[in-house]
Amino acid sequence: MKKTNFKSYLFYLMAILVLIIQVYPIIWIFLSSLKNSKEFSSSNPLNIPIHPTFDNYVNAWNGGHISVYFMNSLIVAVVSIIGIVVLSATAAFAMEKLQFRGSGKLLIYFLGGIMVPIQVTLIPLFMIYKELDILNTHASLILPQVGFALPVSIYLFVSFYKYIPGEVIEAAIMDGCNVYRIFLKIILPMSRNTIVTVVAMNSIFIWNEFIFANTFINDASLKTIPVGLKDFVQVYGLTDWGSTFAAISLTTLPTLLVYFFFNKSVISGMAAGATKG
């Protein structure tokens, strides 16, 4: 009994230690963003702010163009997520429930996309986008985001659809529902956790994506958060630490909110895909 209690205490101690290691840097960045320049030069960097101020956030949001980068990332993320959910949900429904010829092979083809590294597509995509004249546009970021997110997203939806009883669809057909109504009125509402999983998982990745944004966007007014933050740090990083930490806090806030609000749905959705897939 004592041995079991010792193991439990050790487990909780390790969990608390890991939590501190992961959470402390975030708390420190936020507290540092509330310091004025005098506190950075005269006090221990690890100390909490003596006279907290939100002026750094105003300077970063307006003077550092974080507001522009934020809106660009928001546009790319929202449009990409809508495209990912619509395409992956409908494709998975067609492959799993409509069972047309070659649907199984098509799923394997989609899953093969997981093995394609993003880096090897940069030059071909750059040349294609140049020919299409869509470099320095939101479309040049949205299209690859959707394309690379589809394999895993389709797999999650297919894994869930496998365990929707066929009798549900048959009963709907008997009631006079066509395929579109079955999908919109029955299948999609049942897929809520999977949709939340796909949205949360991909929104975090899209928000933090750097390679495509750094390659396809040169116009400062179209840069997203990761590239814009890099430029911000290069300009202000050595002279205005408070605004730099404020900019970092602003850029990480959306991903933290997504995690805190949707983590339970994501875990249940991933667990459903793992057990039912």
C-alpha positions as CSV (number, residue, x, y, z in Angstrom):
1,M,0.0,0.0,0.0
2,K,2.8,2.4,0.9
3,K,4.6,1.5,-2.3
4,T,1.5,2.4,-4.3
5,N,1.2,5.7,-2.5
6,F,4.9,6.4,-3.1
7,K,4.4,5.8,-6.9
8,S,1.3,8.0,-6.9
9,Y,3.2,10.8,-5.1
10,L,6.1,10.4,-7.5
11,F,3.8,10.6,-10.5
12,Y,2.1,13.7,-9.3
13,L,5.5,15.3,-8.5
14,M,6.7,14.6,-12.0
15,A,3.5,15.9,-13.5
16,I,3.8,19.2,-11.5
17,L,7.4,19.5,-12.5
18,V,6.6,19.1,-16.2
19,L,3.7,21.6,-15.8
20,I,6.0,24.2,-14.2
21,I,8.6,23.7,-17.0
22,Q,6.0,24.2,-19.7
23,V,3.9,27.0,-18.1
24,Y,6.6,29.1,-16.5
25,P,8.1,30.5,-19.7
26,I,4.6,31.6,-20.8
27,I,4.0,33.3,-17.5
28,W,7.4,34.9,-17.6
29,I,6.9,36.3,-21.1
30,F,3.5,37.8,-20.0
31,L,5.0,39.4,-16.8
32,S,7.9,40.7,-18.8
33,S,5.5,42.3,-21.3
34,L,4.2,44.5,-18.4
35,K,7.6,46.0,-17.5
36,N,8.8,49.4,-18.6
37,S,12.2,49.9,-20.0
38,K,13.7,51.2,-16.7
39,E,12.7,47.9,-15.0
40,F,14.5,45.8,-17.6
41,S,17.7,47.7,-17.1
42,S,17.7,48.1,-13.4
43,S,16.2,44.9,-12.0
44,N,16.5,41.1,-12.2
45,P,14.9,39.9,-15.4
46,L,13.1,37.2,-13.5
47,N,11.4,39.6,-11.1
48,I,7.7,40.5,-11.4
49,P,6.9,44.0,-12.7
50,I,6.9,46.6,-9.9
51,H,4.8,49.1,-11.9
52,P,2.8,47.1,-14.5
53,T,1.9,48.9,-17.7
54,F,0.0,47.9,-20.8
55,D,1.7,50.6,-23.0
56,N,3.9,47.9,-24.5
57,Y,0.8,46.2,-25.9
58,V,-0.4,49.4,-27.5
59,N,3.1,50.1,-29.0
60,A,3.3,46.5,-30.4
61,W,-0.2,46.5,-31.7
62,N,-0.1,49.9,-33.5
63,G,3.6,50.9,-33.9
64,G,4.9,47.4,-34.6
65,H,2.1,46.5,-37.1
66,I,1.2,43.4,-35.1
67,S,-2.5,44.3,-35.8
68,V,-1.8,43.9,-39.6
69,Y,0.0,40.6,-39.1
70,F,-2.8,39.4,-36.8
71,M,-5.6,40.2,-39.3
72,N,-3.7,38.5,-42.1
73,S,-3.2,35.3,-40.0
74,L,-6.8,35.4,-39.0
75,I,-8.0,35.6,-42.6
76,V,-5.7,32.8,-43.7
77,A,-6.7,30.6,-40.8
78,V,-10.4,31.1,-41.0
79,V,-10.6,30.6,-44.8
80,S,-8.3,27.6,-44.6
81,I,-10.2,26.0,-41.8
82,I,-13.5,26.3,-43.6
83,G,-12.0,24.8,-46.7
84,I,-10.4,21.9,-44.7
85,V,-13.6,21.0,-42.9
86,V,-15.8,21.2,-46.0
87,L,-13.5,19.2,-48.2
88,S,-12.4,16.6,-45.7
89,A,-15.9,16.0,-44.3
90,T,-17.5,15.6,-47.7
91,A,-14.6,13.5,-49.2
92,A,-14.7,11.2,-46.2
93,F,-18.4,10.8,-46.4
94,A,-18.2,9.9,-50.1
95,M,-15.4,7.4,-49.6
96,E,-16.9,5.7,-46.5
97,K,-20.6,5.8,-46.9
98,L,-21.3,6.1,-50.7
99,Q,-18.7,3.3,-51.4
100,F,-18.1,4.1,-55.0
101,R,-15.6,2.1,-57.1
102,G,-12.0,2.7,-56.0
103,S,-13.0,4.6,-52.8
104,G,-10.6,2.4,-50.7
105,K,-7.7,3.1,-53.0
106,L,-8.5,6.8,-53.0
107,L,-8.2,6.9,-49.2
108,I,-4.8,5.3,-49.4
109,Y,-3.8,7.9,-52.0
110,F,-4.9,10.7,-49.7
111,L,-3.0,9.2,-46.8
112,G,0.1,9.0,-48.9
113,G,0.1,12.8,-48.8
114,I,1.2,12.6,-45.1
115,M,4.6,11.3,-46.3
116,V,5.3,14.3,-48.5
117,P,7.6,16.8,-46.7
118,I,6.5,20.4,-47.0
119,Q,10.0,21.5,-47.9
120,V,10.1,19.6,-51.2
121,T,7.1,21.4,-52.5
122,L,8.3,24.9,-52.0
123,I,10.1,25.4,-55.3
124,P,7.4,23.7,-57.4
125,L,4.6,25.7,-55.7
126,F,6.6,28.9,-56.0
127,M,6.9,28.4,-59.8
128,I,3.2,27.5,-60.2
129,Y,2.1,30.5,-58.1
130,K,4.3,32.7,-60.1
131,E,2.7,31.5,-63.4
132,L,-0.7,31.9,-61.9
133,D,0.2,35.4,-60.6
134,I,-0.9,34.6,-57.0
135,L,2.3,35.2,-55.2
136,N,1.9,37.9,-52.5
137,T,-1.7,37.0,-52.0
138,H,-3.6,35.2,-49.3
139,A,-4.5,32.5,-51.8
140,S,-0.8,31.5,-52.0
141,L,-1.0,30.6,-48.3
142,I,-4.5,29.2,-48.1
143,L,-4.1,26.6,-50.9
144,P,-1.1,24.7,-49.5
145,Q,-2.5,24.9,-46.0
146,V,-5.7,23.2,-47.1
147,G,-3.8,20.7,-49.3
148,F,-1.4,19.5,-46.6
149,A,-4.2,19.3,-43.9
150,L,-6.5,17.1,-45.9
151,P,-4.9,13.7,-45.4
152,V,-5.0,13.6,-41.6
153,S,-8.4,15.4,-41.6
154,I,-10.0,13.0,-44.0
155,Y,-8.6,10.1,-42.0
156,L,-10.2,11.4,-38.8
157,F,-13.6,11.8,-40.5
158,V,-13.4,8.4,-42.2
159,S,-12.5,6.8,-38.8
160,F,-15.6,8.3,-37.3
161,Y,-17.9,7.6,-40.2
162,K,-17.0,3.9,-40.0
163,Y,-19.0,3.5,-36.8
164,I,-22.1,5.4,-37.8
165,P,-24.6,2.6,-38.3
166,G,-25.8,2.0,-41.8
167,E,-29.3,1.7,-40.5
168,V,-29.3,5.4,-39.7
169,I,-28.7,6.3,-43.3
170,E,-31.2,3.7,-44.5
171,A,-33.9,5.1,-42.2
172,A,-33.2,8.6,-43.5
173,I,-33.6,7.4,-47.1
174,M,-36.9,5.7,-46.3
175,D,-38.1,9.0,-44.9
176,G,-37.3,10.6,-48.3
177,C,-34.0,12.3,-47.5
178,N,-31.5,12.7,-50.3
179,V,-27.7,12.4,-50.0
180,Y,-27.2,16.1,-49.3
181,R,-29.8,16.3,-46.6
182,I,-28.5,13.1,-44.9
183,F,-25.0,14.6,-44.8
184,L,-26.1,18.1,-43.6
185,K,-28.9,17.1,-41.2
186,I,-27.6,13.8,-39.8
187,I,-23.9,13.1,-40.4
188,L,-22.5,16.6,-39.7
189,P,-24.3,17.1,-36.3
190,M,-23.0,13.6,-35.3
191,S,-19.5,14.6,-36.3
192,R,-19.2,17.6,-33.9
193,N,-16.2,16.3,-31.9
194,T,-14.4,15.3,-35.0
195,I,-15.0,18.8,-36.5
196,V,-13.7,20.5,-33.4
197,T,-10.6,18.2,-33.5
198,V,-9.9,19.1,-37.1
199,V,-10.5,22.8,-36.5
200,A,-8.3,23.0,-33.4
201,M,-5.5,20.9,-34.7
202,N,-5.2,22.7,-38.0
203,S,-5.8,26.2,-36.7
204,I,-2.8,25.9,-34.3
205,F,-0.6,24.6,-37.2
206,I,-1.8,27.3,-39.6
207,W,-1.4,30.1,-37.1
208,N,2.2,29.1,-36.5
209,E,3.1,28.2,-40.1
210,F,6.3,30.0,-41.2
211,I,7.8,28.3,-44.3
212,F,5.0,29.1,-46.8
213,A,4.5,32.6,-45.4
214,N,8.2,33.4,-45.5
215,T,8.6,32.0,-49.1
216,F,5.4,33.3,-50.9
217,I,4.8,36.7,-49.2
218,N,7.1,39.7,-49.5
219,D,4.5,42.4,-49.2
220,A,4.7,43.8,-45.6
221,S,0.9,44.4,-45.6
222,L,0.2,40.7,-46.3
223,K,2.7,39.1,-43.8
224,T,1.3,36.8,-41.2
225,I,2.1,36.6,-37.5
226,P,5.2,34.3,-37.6
227,V,7.0,36.3,-40.4
228,G,5.8,39.6,-39.0
229,L,7.0,38.7,-35.5
230,K,10.5,37.8,-37.0
231,D,10.6,41.3,-38.6
232,F,9.4,42.9,-35.3
233,V,12.1,41.2,-33.3
234,Q,14.8,42.3,-35.8
235,V,13.7,45.9,-35.4
236,Y,12.8,46.2,-31.7
237,G,14.3,43.1,-30.1
238,L,17.4,44.8,-28.8
239,T,16.0,48.2,-28.0
240,D,12.4,47.7,-26.7
241,W,12.1,44.4,-24.8
242,G,8.8,45.3,-23.3
243,S,7.1,45.7,-26.7
244,T,8.9,42.6,-27.9
245,F,7.5,40.5,-25.1
246,A,4.1,42.1,-25.6
247,A,4.2,41.1,-29.3
248,I,5.1,37.6,-28.4
249,S,2.2,37.4,-25.9
250,L,-0.3,38.7,-28.5
251,T,0.8,36.2,-31.1
252,T,0.6,33.2,-28.7
253,L,-2.8,34.2,-27.2
254,P,-5.0,32.6,-29.9
255,T,-3.3,29.2,-29.8
256,L,-3.6,29.2,-26.0
257,L,-7.3,30.0,-26.2
258,V,-7.9,27.3,-28.8
259,Y,-6.2,24.8,-26.5
260,F,-7.9,25.7,-23.3
261,F,-11.4,25.9,-24.8
262,F,-11.2,22.8,-27.1
263,N,-8.7,20.4,-25.5
264,K,-11.4,18.0,-24.2
265,S,-13.1,17.8,-27.6
266,V,-9.8,17.3,-29.3
267,I,-8.8,14.5,-27.0
268,S,-12.1,12.8,-27.3
269,G,-12.1,13.2,-31.1
270,M,-8.5,11.8,-31.4
271,A,-9.4,8.9,-29.1
272,A,-12.5,8.2,-31.2
273,G,-10.3,8.1,-34.4
274,A,-7.7,5.9,-32.7
275,T,-10.2,3.3,-31.4
276,K,-12.6,3.3,-34.3
277,G,-10.1,3.7,-37.1
